[in-house]
């Protein structure tokens, strides 16, 4: 696909700091069990190896509350139906985040600039830690990179002040290019890659396709979080095809989607994304060799070993990835 990502370098604006207090996230009761005999309490070391597959995992109860207290021994993992040994397990989501925040700047969505900017600024301040980085994009007729990967909230705030406007919505191009940036940018091995979209879900350009966008996201190992802006018009008067495409993308990549019926709900929606990322487990394993060159789409399955836990809790994670050719 021959797509051009336009880079824009905004001037640095000195914005006042904003409160970043995070509401207490409800949690399910932790899973408690006696320690296994001769089990070391240490978490296995993350080895730097190109074939390490890192899978972000959310475990929730029937009310959607995150479930703490699970251990490496609680899970079974298979790739293409072949059992794999879990080599890395992080219970506190210490692994770095690489995030692309892509904002729909078309006229159908971008009607209240202050609300969108303020909600995005609060999200950035509450989520980013020292080890995390964020890239800011906007999309309308074209896809523009406003700020390349950074940990500096002031640079991101400056970029939010330079959101352009347009008539069309290059949604699939935005997903494709955001995923491409994640795949190309140097990042720590095992980092969690995330695309956060603010959009009404309608792709209105002739270029770009759903299939190309989802494939690129899977190749990058990116989780897609969709904040879907619901039009003011009655539900019967809107095309939901784009919304369903975003929902499918989010489900397939282990992300999540949220409907935003009022622009004032953007802040709480961002907070849901932040809470979701903060309460993830990270599971890593070394991909086995496949075929002649080892490349192609591979399917992952994670499940709890204990049938009683399996009946109580739901797992959300990316179910496939593209392996690259091994040298």
N, C-alpha and C positions, 0 to 999 in steps of 0.2 A: 504494500500500500504506500503510495507516494503522498505523504501528508506533511505539511509544513507547520511547525509549532513556532509561533512568533514569540520572541522574548522581549519583555518590556522592563526597563530598569527605572523604577520610580524614584523620586527624590525622597530622602529620609525625612519623615515628619516626626516632630516631637509630640507624641500623644500622651495625655495624662494616664497614669497607671490606673487599672481597674481592679476591683475586688475579685479575687479568684477563689473564694470559699466554695467548697464542694459539698452539697448536701449529703447527709449520711445515706449510703446505699443499703436498702434492706437486703439481708442475706438469709438463706436457709440455714438451719442448724448444721454445724460442721459434722462431717462424718468422722466418728471416733472408733478406734479399734486398738487392741493391745498390739505392741510392736512384735514383729516377726522375730523368731529366734535367729541370732547371728546376723541380723540385718543392720547394715551400716546406716547411720542417720544422714550421711553425706549424700548430696545430690550428685549424680555423675557429672564429670567434667565435660564441657562442650569442646570437642576436638575440632580444629579448623580443617575441614576437608570439603572439597567441592561437591561431593555426593550427599552431603547432609541435607535431609528434607525436614524443614521446620513447619509444624502445623499448630496454628493458634486454635485453642479449644475453649468453648464456653459450655459450662454444665449448669443447668438451671432446674429448679423444681417445678411443680405443677402451677405455681403462681408466677413463674418467671424470675424468681430470686436466685442469685448465684449461689452455688454450693461450694463452700470451702472445705478443706481437710482431706481431699482425695490425694492418693499417693500413686507413684509410678506402678506399683503392683496391682492397682485397681483396674488397669486397662489392658485390653488386647488390641493389637494393631495388625492389619494386613495390607499388602499392596498387591493388587490384581489377584486377590484371594490367597496370597502366599503369606504366612505368618512372618512378622518382622520383630526384631528385638528393639525395644525402645532404648535409645542410647542417651537421651537427654530429657529431663523433665523439670520444668520451672513452675513452682506453685504460686509465685507472687508477681508474675508478669514483669520481671526485671528486664526482660529482653527489650532492646531498643525498638522504637516505632519509627517507621519511615512513612509519612503521610502526604498524600496530595489532596488538597482541598480545592475542588473544582466548583465554581459558582456560575450558575446559569444567569447571564446578563441580558437575556432577551427581554423585550418589552412585556411579554406575557407573564414574566415572573418578577422582574426587577422593578417593582412599583414603589417600594419604600426602602430607599438606600440605607437610611440610618438604622433601621431594625436589623437588616441583614448584616451590616458591618459590625454593629455592636454585639450581636449574637456570636458572630465569628470571632471577634476579638476576645470575648469572654471564654469561648471554647479553647482558643489557642493558649491563653494564659493559664487556664485550669488544667490543661492536659499535658503540655510540653514539659518534659523533664530534661536534665542535662544531657542524657544520652539520646534524646529524640530529635528528629528534624522534620520540617514541614515545607512543602512546595505549594505555592499558590497559583492557581489558574482561573481564568474566566473563559466562558464560551458563549458565543451567540452565532453570528455568521461565520466566525473563525474561532480558533482556540488560541488563547494568549497565555503565555507564562509570565506572570507578573513578578513573582519572586522565586528564585531557585532555592533549592533545599537549604534551610537555615534553622538555627535554634534561637534566633534573635527575634523576640516578639515585636520589637519596634520596626524591623524591616517588614514584617508581615502586616502590621497595622498600616504602614505606609503604602504597601501594595493594595490593601483593601480600599484605600482612597483613590485608586486609579482604575477601578472597574469600568470597562467600556460598556457600550450599549449596542444593540443590534436587533434586527427584525427576526432572523432565523434562529434555530437552535441546533447546533452541531453536537448533539448529545453523544452519539456513538463515536465520533471523532475524539471527543473529550475523554471518554473511557479508554479508548485505544491509546491516545497520546499520554494520558496520565499513567497508565500501566507501563508504557514504553519507558517513560522517565524513571519509574521505579526500578525497572529491570536494568537500565543503563547506569544509574547513579551508583557510585561506590558506596557500599554500606556494610556494616558488620555482618558476618556470617550468622544466619539465624534470625536476623531482624524481622519483625512483623511489618509487612507492607500493607498499606491501607489506602483506599480511595474513598473520600467522602464527597458525595454529590448533593448539591442543592438545586433542584430542578422540578418542573412540572411533568417531566417524563416524556415529552413529545420530541422526537427527532424530526426536524422539518427540512433538513438539507438532503440533496440528492446523493451526496457522497457519504461514505461510511456505512457500515452494516452491523447488525447485532452480532452475527457470527464472528466477524473479525474482531469486534470489541471484546467479546467474552473469551475468545481464544487468547488474545493478548493479555487479558487479566489473569488467565490461568497460567500462561507462560511466565508471568511476573510473580505468580504466587500472591496476588493482591486480593484482599478482602474488600468488597464493595459495600459501603454504607450509603443508603439512599434516603435523603430527606425530601419526600415528595410533596411539593406544594399543590394543594387542592385548589382549583379555580373557584372563584366566587360564584360562578354560574351554577345552576342546579346540576346535580349528578347526571341526570338524563341527557344533558346537553354537552357532555364532554366525552372525548375519545379516550378510553382506558387502556388502549393497546400499549401505549408507551409506559404506563404505570406497571402493567403486567410484565413487560420486558425488564424493567428495573427490579421488580420483585424477584423475578427468576434469576437475574444476575446476582443479586444479593444472596439468595438462597444457595446458589451453586458455588459461590466463592467463600462461604462461611461467614458472610457479613450479615447485615440486618437492614430492614427498611422501616421508616416511620412516616406516617401521614401528618402533614402540617396544614391544618384547616384554617388557621389564623396566623398571620405573620408574627404575632406575639408568642406563638408556640415554638418558634425557632429555637429560642434559648433552652427550653426544656428538652427539645429533640436533640440538640447538641449535647446536653448533659447526659442523655441516655447513651449516646455514642461513647462519650468519655467513660461512663460507668462500665459499659460493656468491655471496653479495651482494658480497663484497670483490673477487671476481675477474671481475666483469661488465664488458663493454663497454657503452657507451651510444651509441645511434645516433639521430639526430634528423633529421627532414625536415619540409618545409612541405606540409601537406595540400592537394591540388588541389581546386578547386571541383567539386561534383557536383550535378546536378539543379537544382531550383528554389531550395531553401533550403540545400542542402549538408549536411543532417542525415541520420542513418541509420547502419547498420552497414557498416563498411568492412573489407576484408581485407588483411593485410600479408603479404608474403613476402620473406624475406631469404635469400640464398644466397651462397656463396663463388664468385668468378668462375673460379678455377683448378680444373679438374676433378680434378686430383691432390689438392688440398687438400680438395675436396668429398668425395672418397672416404675420406679419413682422419679427418675431424672431423665432429662433430655440433653442430648449432645448436639452442638452445632460447630461445624468445622468445614474447611474446604475438602471436597470429596475427590478432587483430581488435580494433577499437575502435569506439566510437560517436562520430561527429562531431556537433557541436552546430550549431544554426542560426546562420548568420553574420548580423550586423546589417547 
